[in-house]
Amino acid sequence: MRVTEGSDDKPIHPQHVVRALDELAAPDAIFTCDVGTPTIWAARYLSMNGRRRLVGSFNHGSMANALPQAIGAQVSHPGRQVVSLSGDGGLGELLSLRQLRAPVKLIVLRNNSLAFVELEMKAAGLVDFGTDLENPDFAKMAEGAGILGLRAETPSQVRPMIAQALEYAVLSGRGGELVDLAKINLFR
């Protein structure tokens, strides 16, 4: 289903979110995506142009890789825009973002389930079990960790929220110091 701009149909479809992200992200952005449905939406809706990069695990059964990969990409490329497409089962590294002051943009595609696992179980003829997630308000979690937290509740809010997130910068992140420290310790 294709969601049109200005529509306030719910739920917000991930296709709409990732398409808006693609249009608003920097031409040399680095994207990371969790395994499962974020990989599907990234593959279908992110435009690679020779300067953008898409990083992921892409191994069956791995989980929650996008945010740690985004942190690594941001630390190694402090001048680039880095965006993590995370599923709602992959947010364990929020405190690392805060500690490093890494300006990673984290977009949570919330579907209240481990959706790809659920699809695989159904495809195998199994009754899905243990795939439902009872999620908190992720924007409030981010704010609680000292990170900007935004939440779009309607499709018409998606584009302005993504634009606001992409414009937000962490000042004095000191990521260069971390890279310098790593270089010193690697070449001892």
C-alpha positions as CSV (number, residue, x, y, z in Angstrom):
1,M,0.0,0.0,0.0
2,R,1.4,3.4,-0.9
3,V,0.7,6.2,1.5
4,T,0.5,9.7,0.0
5,E,1.9,12.9,1.5
6,G,-0.6,14.6,3.7
7,S,-2.6,11.5,4.4
8,D,-3.3,10.8,8.1
9,D,-4.1,7.2,7.7
10,K,-2.9,5.0,10.5
11,P,-0.8,3.0,11.1
12,I,2.1,4.8,9.5
13,H,3.5,2.5,6.9
14,P,7.3,1.9,7.0
15,Q,7.4,2.4,3.2
16,H,6.3,6.0,3.7
17,V,8.9,6.6,6.4
18,V,11.8,5.2,4.5
19,R,10.7,7.0,1.2
20,A,10.6,10.3,3.1
21,L,14.0,9.5,4.7
22,D,15.5,8.8,1.2
23,E,14.3,12.2,-0.1
24,L,15.6,14.1,3.0
25,A,18.9,12.4,3.7
26,A,22.3,13.7,2.6
27,P,23.6,12.6,-0.7
28,D,26.5,10.9,1.1
29,A,24.6,9.5,4.0
30,I,25.5,6.2,5.6
31,F,22.5,4.0,6.4
32,T,22.4,0.9,8.6
33,C,19.5,-1.5,8.8
34,D,18.5,-4.2,11.2
35,V,17.9,-7.7,9.7
36,G,14.3,-8.4,9.0
37,T,11.7,-5.9,7.7
38,P,14.1,-2.8,8.0
39,T,16.3,-4.6,5.4
40,I,13.3,-4.9,3.1
41,W,12.3,-1.3,3.3
42,A,15.9,-0.1,3.0
43,A,16.4,-2.2,-0.1
44,R,13.2,-1.0,-1.7
45,Y,13.1,2.7,-0.8
46,L,16.7,4.0,-0.2
47,S,18.4,5.3,-3.3
48,M,22.0,4.5,-3.6
49,N,23.9,7.0,-5.7
50,G,27.5,5.9,-5.5
51,R,28.2,8.1,-2.5
52,R,25.6,6.7,-0.1
53,R,26.4,3.5,1.8
54,L,24.1,0.8,3.2
55,V,25.6,-1.3,6.0
56,G,23.9,-4.3,7.5
57,S,24.4,-7.8,8.8
58,F,22.2,-9.4,6.1
59,N,22.8,-12.8,7.8
60,H,19.7,-14.9,8.7
61,G,18.9,-14.9,12.4
62,S,21.2,-12.0,13.4
63,M,19.4,-9.2,15.3
64,A,19.9,-5.7,16.6
65,N,22.9,-4.9,14.5
66,A,21.9,-1.5,13.0
67,L,22.5,0.8,15.9
68,P,26.0,-0.6,16.9
69,Q,26.9,-0.4,13.2
70,A,25.7,3.2,13.0
71,I,27.7,4.1,16.1
72,G,30.8,2.6,14.5
73,A,30.1,4.4,11.1
74,Q,29.6,7.7,12.9
75,V,32.8,7.5,14.9
76,S,34.8,6.5,11.9
77,H,33.1,9.1,9.6
78,P,32.3,12.0,12.0
79,G,31.5,14.4,9.1
80,R,28.9,12.2,7.5
81,Q,25.2,11.8,8.2
82,V,24.6,8.4,9.7
83,V,21.0,7.0,10.0
84,S,20.1,3.7,11.6
85,L,16.9,1.9,10.5
86,S,16.2,-0.2,13.5
87,G,13.4,-2.5,14.3
88,D,11.7,-2.1,17.7
89,G,13.7,-5.1,18.9
90,G,17.0,-3.5,18.3
91,L,17.5,-0.5,20.6
92,G,20.0,-1.7,23.2
93,E,22.7,0.9,22.5
94,L,20.9,4.2,23.3
95,L,23.2,4.9,26.2
96,S,26.3,4.4,24.0
97,L,24.9,7.1,21.6
98,R,24.7,9.5,24.5
99,Q,28.1,8.6,26.0
100,L,29.8,9.0,22.6
101,R,27.7,12.1,21.7
102,A,27.5,10.5,18.3
103,P,25.0,12.3,16.1
104,V,23.5,9.1,14.7
105,K,19.9,9.6,13.5
106,L,17.9,6.6,14.7
107,I,14.6,5.8,13.0
108,V,12.6,3.1,14.8
109,L,10.2,1.2,12.5
110,R,7.8,0.2,15.2
111,N,5.5,-2.7,14.4
112,N,5.2,-4.2,17.9
113,S,6.6,-7.5,16.9
114,L,9.6,-9.4,15.6
115,A,7.8,-9.3,12.3
116,F,10.2,-11.2,10.1
117,V,10.5,-14.0,12.6
118,E,6.7,-14.1,12.8
119,L,6.5,-14.2,8.9
120,E,8.9,-17.1,8.8
121,M,7.0,-19.0,11.5
122,K,3.8,-18.6,9.6
123,A,5.4,-19.6,6.3
124,A,6.7,-22.8,7.9
125,G,3.1,-23.6,9.1
126,L,3.9,-22.8,12.7
127,V,1.8,-20.8,15.1
128,D,3.8,-17.7,15.9
129,F,4.9,-17.6,19.4
130,G,7.0,-15.1,21.4
131,T,7.1,-12.5,18.6
132,D,4.9,-9.8,20.1
133,L,6.6,-6.8,21.7
134,E,5.1,-4.5,24.3
135,N,7.0,-1.3,23.4
136,P,7.5,1.8,25.5
137,D,7.4,5.3,24.0
138,F,10.8,5.3,22.3
139,A,10.9,9.1,22.0
140,K,10.6,9.4,25.8
141,M,13.3,6.7,26.2
142,A,15.6,8.8,24.0
143,E,14.8,11.9,26.0
144,G,15.4,10.0,29.2
145,A,18.9,9.1,27.9
146,G,19.5,12.7,27.1
147,I,19.0,12.3,23.3
148,L,16.5,14.2,21.1
149,G,13.3,12.1,20.9
150,L,10.7,12.7,18.2
151,R,7.6,10.7,17.5
152,A,5.4,10.8,14.4
153,E,1.9,9.6,15.0
154,T,0.4,10.3,11.6
155,P,1.9,10.1,8.1
156,S,1.7,13.8,7.6
157,Q,4.1,14.2,10.6
158,V,6.7,11.8,9.2
159,R,8.5,14.2,6.8
160,P,8.8,17.2,9.2
161,M,10.0,14.8,12.0
162,I,12.7,13.3,9.7
163,A,13.7,16.7,8.5
164,Q,14.1,17.9,12.1
165,A,16.1,14.9,13.1
166,L,18.4,15.2,10.1
167,E,19.1,18.8,10.9
168,Y,19.8,18.2,14.6
169,A,23.5,18.1,15.5
170,V,25.4,17.2,18.6
171,L,27.9,20.0,19.3
172,S,31.3,19.2,20.7
173,G,30.8,15.5,20.2
174,R,34.5,15.0,20.5
175,G,34.3,12.0,18.1
176,G,37.6,13.1,16.6
177,E,39.3,12.5,20.0
178,L,38.0,8.9,20.0
179,V,39.4,8.3,16.5
180,D,42.7,9.8,17.6
181,L,42.8,7.6,20.7
182,A,42.0,4.5,18.6
183,K,44.8,5.3,16.1
184,I,47.3,5.8,18.9
185,N,46.4,2.5,20.5
186,L,46.2,0.5,17.3
187,F,49.7,1.5,16.2
188,R,51.6,1.0,19.4
